[in-house]
Amino acid sequence: MNEIRLVRLTSGEELLCKKLNESGLTITITQAVALVPTKERLGFMPYLPYADIDTLIVKKEHIMFDLKPTKELADQHVLMHNDSNIVTPEKPQIVV
């Protein structure tokens, strides 16, 4: 499966995560970040940063919706979890 999903829990938390598996009563997610709306933009915060876990199993009864995010959100998730976050500058310009 391994698809990026936008999941809203019944607690009101919205998670941007990678869905690994879905069974009859649960979904298994990884790389979850909570979406934090601010006045000017959308922020991201690690979900359960105090827990040493790689995956999280969530009961479907605790999920309000499970949607495909916009391309921009999905791309941002990939950037956040890419092991090679090497940023290269644009082509140098000579200022005269």
C-alpha positions as CSV (number, residue, x, y, z in Angstrom):
1,M,0.0,0.0,0.0
2,N,2.5,2.7,1.2
3,E,0.4,5.7,0.2
4,I,0.4,9.1,1.8
5,R,-3.0,9.8,3.4
6,L,-4.7,12.6,5.3
7,V,-6.5,11.0,8.3
8,R,-8.8,12.8,10.8
9,L,-9.3,11.1,14.1
10,T,-12.5,11.4,16.2
11,S,-10.4,13.4,18.7
12,G,-10.1,16.2,16.0
13,E,-6.4,15.6,15.2
14,E,-5.5,15.6,11.5
15,L,-2.6,13.4,10.5
16,L,-0.5,13.3,7.4
17,C,0.9,9.8,7.3
18,K,1.9,6.9,5.2
19,K,-0.7,4.1,5.3
20,L,1.0,0.7,5.3
21,N,-1.9,-1.7,5.7
22,E,-5.7,-1.8,6.1
23,S,-7.6,-4.6,7.6
24,G,-11.2,-5.1,8.6
25,L,-11.1,-3.0,11.8
26,T,-7.8,-1.2,11.7
27,I,-5.3,0.7,9.6
28,T,-1.5,0.7,10.2
29,I,0.3,4.0,9.6
30,T,3.8,5.3,9.9
31,Q,5.6,8.6,9.6
32,A,2.6,10.4,11.1
33,V,2.7,14.2,11.5
34,A,-0.1,16.3,13.0
35,L,-1.3,19.2,10.9
36,V,-1.3,22.5,12.9
37,P,-3.1,25.3,11.2
38,T,-1.8,28.8,11.9
39,K,-3.0,32.2,10.9
40,E,-0.8,32.3,7.8
41,R,0.0,28.7,6.9
42,L,-0.2,25.1,7.8
43,G,2.4,23.7,10.2
44,F,3.5,20.1,10.9
45,M,4.3,18.6,14.3
46,P,5.6,15.1,14.9
47,Y,2.7,12.9,16.2
48,L,3.5,11.2,19.5
49,P,7.1,12.4,19.6
50,Y,7.5,11.0,23.1
51,A,6.9,7.4,22.0
52,D,9.5,5.2,20.5
53,I,7.4,3.6,17.7
54,D,7.8,3.1,14.0
55,T,4.2,2.2,13.2
56,L,0.8,2.9,14.8
57,I,-2.3,0.8,14.5
58,V,-5.5,2.8,14.6
59,K,-9.0,1.4,15.0
60,K,-11.3,2.5,12.2
61,E,-13.9,3.5,14.7
62,H,-11.6,6.3,15.7
63,I,-11.2,7.6,12.2
64,M,-13.6,10.3,10.8
65,F,-12.1,10.3,7.3
66,D,-9.1,8.9,5.4
67,L,-8.4,11.0,2.2
68,K,-5.8,11.4,-0.4
69,P,-4.0,14.7,0.3
70,T,-3.3,17.5,-2.2
71,K,-0.1,17.0,-4.2
72,E,1.6,19.8,-2.3
73,L,0.9,18.1,1.1
74,A,2.0,14.7,-0.2
75,D,5.2,16.2,-1.6
76,Q,5.9,18.0,1.7
77,H,5.5,14.7,3.6
78,V,8.0,13.0,1.2
79,L,10.5,15.9,1.8
80,M,10.1,15.6,5.6
81,H,10.8,11.9,5.6
82,N,13.4,11.7,2.9
83,D,16.7,10.5,4.2
84,S,18.7,12.6,1.7
85,N,17.4,16.1,2.5
86,I,20.3,17.7,0.7
87,V,19.4,21.1,-0.6
88,T,21.3,22.3,-3.5
89,P,21.4,26.0,-4.4
90,E,20.0,27.2,-7.7
91,K,22.4,28.0,-10.5
92,P,24.8,30.7,-9.2
93,Q,24.4,34.2,-10.7
94,I,27.0,36.9,-11.1
95,V,25.8,40.2,-9.8
96,V,27.5,43.1,-11.5
